[in-house]
Amino acid sequence: MQTDEGLARSNGSEDHVGRHRRVIGTAVGITVALALVGGILLSRRAPDQATTRPPATNTMPAAAPPVASAIGWNAALVARDDTTITVYASLGDTRCKDLAQPQATVTEQTDTQVVVAVNGRIVDATDCSISGTRVPLVVSLRKPLGDRVLRDAASALPPPAFSERELPDLASDKRWSPHSSHCDEGLCQGYNGPNGSTLFAGAGRTVGGESSAAVGTVSIGSREGTITGRPERSWQVRWEVGDVTYSLRLTPTEGETFSLKEFRAELARLRWT
């Protein structure tokens, strides 16, 4: 039989073991609770962290740079040196558009032809009433053009080519000063002259059809020209070179007249080379 002292020791031991187990259980419970609370806090914090990140920026693709288009040209002027070529780029019937940053390049030079390409950006015109004006662009050849054909790279066709050698050298004649002139096709240039008179030089493809009655002929450089007109309005001389017709028209100042003799005298004073 256990004595009271033994029972006391036994009960004390059991109490000690129980307390130890309760402490361990409590510690485990606290650890589990902390782990659960931590998990809950982490699960709640994750969305908050996500919302604090800056939203992704919607980046638009960079706009493609404007593409240079192939542009046609419809006339060329060959300078007196026979190596400097001016081509006149045109947008044709395109309305309310202009040509931006055009460039002319010689893309081919052979013994039979010279090909010139024009490239530029087609943009909206700022003023539709004056849009579409032809743009003169200059290129230089390695050797004189001679009898070679000038071709437009865009159409592969040979637009009319005019030669300064077939016209008087008005640039070196101080009596005549050029003024702004525009034409849709061919070549045209106006000049202001003595006593308010004006001179207009033009060139274009030779076309058939009736013309004003001729009143005489005159030597034009190495050519022979046909004179038409009348004193109170204007006199004109025309001459053909191949498939091109050149012309000069002399108009007196308002209220004045030019006789046919005076017109011939003016033509004789022009410089030809």
HUBEL-V218510 format. One record per residue. N is the residue number from 1. PSI is psi in degrees with one decimal (NA if undefined). Layout:
n=<N,N>
psi=<PSI,PSI>
This chain:
n=<1,2,3,4,5,6,7,8,9,10,11,12,13,14,15,16,17,18,19,20,21,22,23,24,25,26,27,28,29,30,31,32,33,34,35,36,37,38,39,40,41,42,43,44,45,46,47,48,49,50,51,52,53,54,55,56,57,58,59,60,61,62,63,64,65,66,67,68,69,70,71,72,73,74,75,76,77,78,79,80,81,82,83,84,85,86,87,88,89,90,91,92,93,94,95,96,97,98,99,100,101,102,103,104,105,106,107,108,109,110,111,112,113,114,115,116,117,118,119,120,121,122,123,124,125,126,127,128,129,130,131,132,133,134,135,136,137,138,139,140,141,142,143,144,145,146,147,148,149,150,151,152,153,154,155,156,157,158,159,160,161,162,163,164,165,166,167,168,169,170,171,172,173,174,175,176,177,178,179,180,181,182,183,184,185,186,187,188,189,190,191,192,193,194,195,196,197,198,199,200,201,202,203,204,205,206,207,208,209,210,211,212,213,214,215,216,217,218,219,220,221,222,223,224,225,226,227,228,229,230,231,232,233,234,235,236,237,238,239,240,241,242,243,244,245,246,247,248,249,250,251,252,253,254,255,256,257,258,259,260,261,262,263,264,265,266,267,268,269,270,271,272,273>
psi=<144.2,139.7,171.0,-34.0,-39.3,-43.2,-38.5,-43.8,-40.8,-46.5,-36.5,-40.2,-43.7,-40.4,-39.3,-45.2,-39.6,-42.1,-40.0,-43.1,-37.5,-37.6,-46.5,-44.7,-40.8,-44.5,-44.8,-43.4,-41.3,-42.3,-46.2,-43.0,-43.7,-41.4,-41.7,-45.1,-42.3,-42.4,-41.0,-45.1,-41.3,-41.4,-31.8,-31.1,-30.0,-48.3,-37.5,-42.0,-37.8,-38.9,-20.7,-10.4,141.2,139.0,148.6,134.4,130.7,95.9,122.1,143.0,141.0,135.9,135.7,139.2,148.2,138.5,131.4,131.6,154.9,126.5,138.5,155.6,146.2,6.3,156.3,146.1,121.4,121.7,169.9,-24.6,-7.8,10.2,-17.1,120.7,130.0,120.0,147.9,102.2,141.5,145.2,6.0,-129.2,4.7,123.0,145.8,35.4,151.1,164.1,121.8,136.8,52.0,150.3,138.1,137.7,137.4,113.2,-15.7,134.8,111.5,-173.6,-12.1,-20.1,160.3,124.2,128.3,128.0,141.9,130.3,148.2,173.4,135.2,119.0,163.5,136.5,143.1,-25.2,103.7,-22.6,-21.5,16.0,161.4,6.6,136.3,146.8,121.4,131.5,138.2,135.6,158.0,140.6,155.4,-30.7,163.7,147.2,-42.9,-132.3,6.4,152.7,135.5,128.3,147.0,124.7,-31.7,-37.5,-13.8,11.5,159.2,98.1,163.2,134.7,123.5,149.4,130.3,-25.7,-20.0,0.8,156.7,151.7,77.0,-20.5,-29.3,-0.2,107.1,-9.5,-20.0,130.3,127.5,149.5,164.9,130.0,143.0,140.1,148.3,-31.3,163.9,-154.1,138.3,142.4,128.4,153.0,141.3,134.5,-162.9,142.1,29.6,6.6,161.5,147.7,134.2,121.5,135.1,160.0,144.2,172.8,141.1,126.5,150.2,179.5,168.6,148.0,172.7,152.7,133.1,141.2,1.3,178.0,163.3,149.2,127.6,97.2,-120.7,7.3,171.1,126.3,157.4,130.3,135.5,165.6,-168.6,157.3,-40.9,-8.1,-76.1,160.9,144.7,141.3,137.0,142.9,149.5,140.6,105.3,-126.3,19.0,137.6,126.6,155.2,152.5,131.5,123.6,124.9,128.3,164.9,158.1,131.5,-5.0,173.5,158.3,127.9,163.8,-36.8,-41.8,-36.1,-43.0,-38.1,-38.8,-42.0,-36.7,-23.9,-14.6,149.1,131.2,140.6,NA>
